[in-house]
Amino acid sequence: MQKNFKQSIRSGFFQFIMLVAGVLLALKANDWSEHQKNKKQTFQLLQKLEAEVEYTQARVDLMADFYGKLRDSVRINIPREYRKKGSTKFLNFWFGKEYPEFQQYVFELAVSTGKMNDLDLDLAMSLMRLRREEDVFSEQVESYDQDGWQEKNVLQRMEFAEHLSHDVFLAIDRIQPLIDTCSFLIKDRIANYR
């Protein structure tokens, strides 16, 4: 009877060890699975952020092209009679502006869902600085709408276009290093995930 009792205790202990090992193994597998899922989501977030930063770069390039042409057209293509001081003639050389229209959807989603915490601090801070500068850039261009430029004479319009172009290029000079930094950091993180 004692032999039977020792054997059942041994068997029970062995089953208990196997049960604990099975539970621990299942927990470890679950942790690994969760880690892989988070890693995949972070990789997808990085890819979407990369696309968003590339879109920002494309918009900045478009702005530089548009306002470069505007600046050049003011300097080169305006006839002399319209450049005279006191001219009240209107010239239809410019009746519009190009707005930055940056996309921040992925960034805002990452912040609101907490996925931004999965990114390292350098990248997160760079993205936040870029988004803040994008907002400043957009507000700066939109503030020119309040100046009533359509009622101005040609000389005033030329000055207005010069000022706006100058301010846009200053904003581009501020935002370009941030785009480059974010782009580099994102590409580096994506390369580490592969």
Summary of the structure (lengths in Angstrom):
residues: 194
radius of gyration: 30.5
end to end distance: 61.7
largest distance: 120.6
contacts: 508
relative contact order: 0.14
helix: 84%
strand: 0%
